[in-house]
Amino acid sequence: MEIVETLHFVVPANCAGLRLDQGLARLMPEYSRSRLQQWITQGQIHLDGVAVIARHKLWGGETITVIPQTHPSEQPYRAEEIALDIVYEDDSLLVINKPAGLVVHPGSGNWEGTLLNALLHHSPGLSEVPRAGIVHRLDKDTSGLLVVAKTIAAQTALVRQLQARSVKREYLALVWGALTHAGRVDAPIGRHPAQRVKMAVVETGKPAVTHFSPEEQFPGCTLVRCRLETGRTHQIRVHMAHIGHALVGDSTYLKGPVKCPPGSRSILQNFPRQALHATRLAVIHPQTGDRVEWHAPPPSDMMDLLERLREVSDECE
């Protein structure tokens, strides 16, 4: 965090009797209560030269010294040298095969080490494009293809394609249970009414449509190809759980125990992330107007998982 100019205040008489945090809220209304509380906890606020707790009572006339720090969200994002698996690049577009575990955009708890930080190092000109050209995201533990716009014009064109639902995105997902038919889930997605870190199918949510078709059957699970019409947060994870086929490795949306043969149970339960990979991406190129398309096979952890499941299937025959 960047340290900014130290501030000094003399506690006025009208703050006498207040707690330190309450007095600071009056003296520094431009900062949130949570930010002031954080500075107190971190020892960045002194009363007459001594760090005190938030509930310390003010008498008036004391000197408050504040050593503020800007929040990461208020600072320019840093370029970081992080390896990228670049599938395609030209003057307008950059297509990345994102590994599982890489956060796409800085946010709470992940202000550094993200795909955005890596993009700024790889192509410094992206600092002039909002969000470093990122127009859609993949969850941290989802792998696969993601397109980045290298110019504002390209970004505008891609955003319009996403809004028009003309961007084609296909995923491979390993789901619990035997899914034997193709289908379509048309169910709105919004914040979970009780658990705000989760998404859910709710009447007040935004429209969300997912098409799915089974690719390969295994004992206790199915490899499914999913195609997105819309791009809501956690869409495939929420929709597949909604129809009773939560993703393998997705503890967030798995509801209750699952039926699974002993031979594959331990293999599936030990997979450390949601088994989801963005395998196909197609867009209209912003410069040429041609449809361009990319494919990426699942990463080694998913390939190994599928191989082990095939071995179990052969043993069961």
Number of C-alpha atoms within 10 A of each C-alpha: 11 10 10 10 9 12 11 13 15 14 20 15 11 11 19 16 14 16 17 25 20 20 21 22 16 12 15 13 11 8 12 11 15 10 14 23 18 14 18 20 14 10 14 17 28 18 19 13 11 11 16 17 17 19 11 14 17 20 16 16 14 15 15 19 19 20 16 18 15 12 12 17 12 9 10 8 19 17 20 17 13 15 11 15 12 13 16 12 14 9 10 17 20 19 20 20 24 25 19 20 13 17 23 22 22 18 12 8 7 13 17 18 18 22 24 27 22 21 28 22 18 16 13 13 14 21 19 13 16 14 17 26 27 23 16 14 17 22 16 17 19 22 25 26 28 24 24 24 28 26 20 16 13 20 24 15 18 26 16 13 16 18 13 11 14 15 21 17 22 22 23 24 29 29 27 25 21 17 21 13 10 13 13 14 15 14 19 18 23 22 17 14 12 7 9 10 9 15 21 24 22 15 11 10 16 14 17 21 19 20 17 22 18 20 17 16 18 19 20 20 26 23 24 24 21 26 20 20 21 20 20 20 18 16 22 25 24 24 26 22 21 17 9 15 23 27 29 26 21 20 14 15 22 20 13 6 6 15 11 16 13 10 16 19 16 11 14 22 13 11 15 13 19 25 25 30 28 25 23 19 20 17 20 17 16 19 12 8 9 10 11 11 14 17 15 16 15 22 16 9 14 21 12 12 16 19 12 15 22 17 13 17 15 10 9 10 5
